[in-house]
Amino acid sequence: MTTAVTGHELADALRERFGEAVVDSTDGAVWIAPAAIAGVCAFLREDEAHDYALLSSLTAVDYVEYFEVVYRLTSLSRNAMTVLKVRVPGRDGPSLPTVTPVWRGAELQEREVWDLMGVSFDGHPNLKRLLTWEGFEGHPLRRDYLEPPLPYTWPHGG
Amino acid sequence: MTLRTEPVVVSIGPHHPSTHGVFRMRLTFDGENIIDAEPVIGYLHRGTEKLAEERQYTQVITLTDRLDYVSSMTSNQAFVLSCEKLIGLEVPDRGMYLRVIASELQRIVSHLIGVGFFLQELGGFGGTALMYAFRERERILDLFEMLCGARITVSYSRIGGVFADAPADFWPALRRVLDDMPGYTDELEALVFESEIVQSRTKGVSPIDPVLAVNASLTGPVLRASGVAWDWRKAAPYDVYDRVDFDVPVGANGDNYDRFWVRIQEVRQSLRIVEQCIEQIEPGPVRATDAMLFRPPPGDSYVPTESPKGELGFYLVSDGSIAPYRCHVRAPSFINLSLFKEMLVGWKLADAIVSLGSLDFNMGEVDR
């Protein structure tokens, strides 16, 4: 059975190396400062005691005051899973460093987060619209997104 | 004398029969060789995650049917598992067994379609293998119809169990399918893998290195074909997967051949699992009775499951209301596209079509 590494355990392991960058921890997750996320991820992938080779998923949640980017890491060798979270404040152009150099699998997922949530990733090789189209305005998964009115009235227009 | 050549950009899709739905490839050719490749997706984006935020948890189950529409049972199961984890709900044994039987049958359907289209994409063969695969698929869809009245959009798994107990005539019908399936599988395997043309066209084509595969978050048969024995049914058994015995087939080279070979072997393992479930299943309730009004406490949950395409999980964030605050789909079809460029560059167009098919993605799940 996959071990769920609790946030407290992981926070203790990370504090001696990253100190203040470890913001907070609960049973479910550990919160990392935005600027340090790429370094923490690289460490967790490369360090043999952790060996999180697989980035299971990367997504974001809009809590209105801030965005929370959620990294779910899996270690195949240890059969363990853990969760990193990053709080990114601000509605206008929130951003944090990319983890694409650490995991190739982050590339499409970060593009998706940028497209739908409007959180941008600094250093991403190809950060452009993914599910919506070029020229789409706004980021539809934000809580305050409103669909623009149709440019015609149904059923007469078209 | 050498002729000066210029790269040519060719857009294939979104309405091309070989691209498995509304998928577009932007390929750059030098002569016949691909020198750059980019997937262009989003043509089937329906905003499933946004829709889920405006619906009750129970209503979201019908949305999950429409994600991977050749594998609805496993999508339903992944979603309800995540819901059940939010409130720590215990599911009756019979409900879990029925879910696993349905999911494994669905895995067979999904892999049959994957392998069936494989020969189609190699060109020629007149769709024979595809029609063989669809014949078996049809019989399993008939079983689903007996279980829940629907064939594709099943909504069979519900929070706390399944929609209803299987009718009495389901079991003999399932028995007949299980008796016939090994023969069908042998037939399909012989048709596909004993063909010299298939072997010469697919062996060694578009190999994926295991380290790179893990790094690119590939999961499911695509990862296992590269030799990484990682299966969420083994790693973190959900429902009753810890009570059944099955093997995890792995490939050796991670090429197109292995990716299809692994799927055929998984069909056999799924049959094994269903057989064991039939032996173990006992009469009893199929659904926890306290699950009718679902209002979980604030919190989040994620349960990784092994769908036919790979790791499928729903990240649910609850704010204590009747609708999820956030419902993110970790869609294996979508993330398996991460190595699209590496797989295609250096090969020819005819190989690209097969490599694309070997990822066996489903556009409903890619675009969500």
HADDOCK unambig.tbl for C-alpha pairs under 7 A between the chains (distance, minus, plus):
assign (segid A and resid 1 and name CA) (segid B and resid 235 and name CA) 5.47 0.50 0.50
assign (segid A and resid 1 and name CA) (segid B and resid 236 and name CA) 4.54 0.50 0.50
assign (segid A and resid 1 and name CA) (segid B and resid 237 and name CA) 6.58 0.50 0.50
assign (segid A and resid 2 and name CA) (segid B and resid 235 and name CA) 5.69 0.50 0.50
assign (segid A and resid 2 and name CA) (segid B and resid 236 and name CA) 5.00 0.50 0.50
assign (segid A and resid 53 and name CA) (segid B and resid 214 and name CA) 6.49 0.50 0.50
assign (segid A and resid 53 and name CA) (segid B and resid 215 and name CA) 6.19 0.50 0.50
assign (segid A and resid 54 and name CA) (segid B and resid 214 and name CA) 5.58 0.50 0.50
assign (segid A and resid 54 and name CA) (segid B and resid 215 and name CA) 5.84 0.50 0.50
assign (segid A and resid 54 and name CA) (segid B and resid 217 and name CA) 5.65 0.50 0.50
assign (segid A and resid 55 and name CA) (segid B and resid 217 and name CA) 5.78 0.50 0.50
assign (segid A and resid 56 and name CA) (segid B and resid 217 and name CA) 6.29 0.50 0.50
assign (segid A and resid 57 and name CA) (segid B and resid 330 and name CA) 6.27 0.50 0.50
assign (segid A and resid 61 and name CA) (segid B and resid 326 and name CA) 6.61 0.50 0.50
assign (segid A and resid 79 and name CA) (segid B and resid 235 and name CA) 6.69 0.50 0.50
assign (segid A and resid 103 and name CA) (segid B and resid 215 and name CA) 5.17 0.50 0.50
assign (segid A and resid 103 and name CA) (segid B and resid 216 and name CA) 6.06 0.50 0.50
assign (segid A and resid 104 and name CA) (segid B and resid 215 and name CA) 5.74 0.50 0.50
assign (segid A and resid 104 and name CA) (segid B and resid 216 and name CA) 4.44 0.50 0.50
assign (segid A and resid 105 and name CA) (segid B and resid 215 and name CA) 6.26 0.50 0.50
assign (segid A and resid 105 and name CA) (segid B and resid 216 and name CA) 3.75 0.50 0.50
assign (segid A and resid 105 and name CA) (segid B and resid 217 and name CA) 4.70 0.50 0.50
assign (segid A and resid 105 and name CA) (segid B and resid 335 and name CA) 6.84 0.50 0.50
assign (segid A and resid 105 and name CA) (segid B and resid 338 and name CA) 5.83 0.50 0.50
assign (segid A and resid 108 and name CA) (segid B and resid 335 and name CA) 6.98 0.50 0.50
assign (segid A and resid 108 and name CA) (segid B and resid 338 and name CA) 6.47 0.50 0.50
assign (segid A and resid 130 and name CA) (segid B and resid 41 and name CA) 6.55 0.50 0.50
assign (segid A and resid 130 and name CA) (segid B and resid 42 and name CA) 6.49 0.50 0.50
assign (segid A and resid 131 and name CA) (segid B and resid 41 and name CA) 6.07 0.50 0.50
assign (segid A and resid 131 and name CA) (segid B and resid 42 and name CA) 3.91 0.50 0.50
assign (segid A and resid 131 and name CA) (segid B and resid 45 and name CA) 6.26 0.50 0.50
assign (segid A and resid 131 and name CA) (segid B and resid 367 and name CA) 6.50 0.50 0.50
assign (segid A and resid 132 and name CA) (segid B and resid 42 and name CA) 5.97 0.50 0.50
assign (segid A and resid 141 and name CA) (segid B and resid 50 and name CA) 6.00 0.50 0.50
